[in-house]
Amino acid sequence: MPIPCQIAGCKSTAPAALEGQKLCVLHYTLSLETSCSEMRRETALGNAPHERQREIMRFITESGEKLARVATSGMPLTDDLKARILSTFLTLMNLRENLDRANMRSSPGRSGAFR
């Protein structure tokens, strides 16, 4: 039995890969975009503790896997939803890249001072 999207007013259903979130594809991607923006701001200065960085890495991995299952499930997707899925993959990749850059800036032994 299809599970309706939990967002008020949305008439779409959640695909099998997103039943746990109770979100349709559109609202899931919007949710990921919002979460990624918040995490990017959080890690921009490179001050996130190591455990938080690990949580963010898990989030990126799990979200990417879930999004891939949605995209390759065989459910019919409009071109707009396909574009949104690809854009969300790019957002996840950019978050990962930003996290890596922040780690490089805050690594011990790396400083802008000349010896």
N, C-alpha and C positions, 0 to 999 in steps of 0.2 A: 504494500500500500504506500503510495507516495506521501512523503512528509512535506507539509507546506513550509515555506520560508517563514521564519519567526519575525521578520521585519513587518511592522504594521503597514497594511495597505498593499503589500507585495502579493501577487497572485501566482508567483512561480513556485515550483517545488524544488526541494533539495535533491541533487543527484545522490546515488548510493555512496559515493566517496565523501560526501559532505553531510550525511545524515546525522552524524554526531554533533555537528555545528548547527544543524537545522537552518542552513542558509542556502539560498540559490547561488548559482555561479556568480552573478553580478554582485550580490551583497558580500559574498565571500572575498572576491577580489578587492572590493572597496575596503573591507575590513583589514585585509592584508596590507593594502597601501597605507592606511592610517597607522597601523602598528609599525610598519617599516619607517614611516616618517618620524614617529616618536622615538624609536630606537636609534635612528640616525642622529637625531639631535642629542640623545643621551650619550652616544659614543663619540660625538664629533671632537670633543676635547681630549679624548684618550684617557679619561679618568674613571671609566667603568671598571669595577673590580673584576678580577679574573673569573670568578664564579658567574657574574652577570654576563660576561663575554661568552662563556660556555652556554648559558641559557639562550642567548641570542643566536649562537651557532645552531643549537638544537632547533630553535624556532625556524630558522632559515631552511634547514634540512627537511624537517617535517612538513613545513608549508609547501616547499617545492615538490616533495614527493606526492603530497595530496593533490596539488594543482596538476601535476603530470597525470595522475590517475583520472582526474576529471577530464582533462584534455584528450586523453587517449581511450576513454571508456566507450566510445562509439555513439554516445548520445548526440543528437543533432544540435549543433551550435551555430548561431548566426555569425556572419563575418565580424560583426561588432564585438561579440563575445570572444571570438578567437583573438581579435586584436587586443582586447582587454586582458586576456590570459597571457598573451605574449608580453604585454607591457608590465604585468605583475611579475612575471619571471625576471624581466629586466630590473625591476625594483628590488627584488630579492638579491639579485646578483650585485647590484650597486650597494646595497646594505652590507653585503659580505666584503666587498672591496673597501668600503669606508671603514669597516671594522679592522681590516688588515692594515690600512694606512694609519689608523689611530694607534694600533699596536706598534707599528714601526716608529712613530713619533715618540712614543712613551717607553720604548725599550731601554733597559739599563745599558749604559755605555754609549748611547747615541745622544749626542748633543750638538748644538750648533757652534760650540766653542772650538777654536783652533788650538792645537797643541804646539 
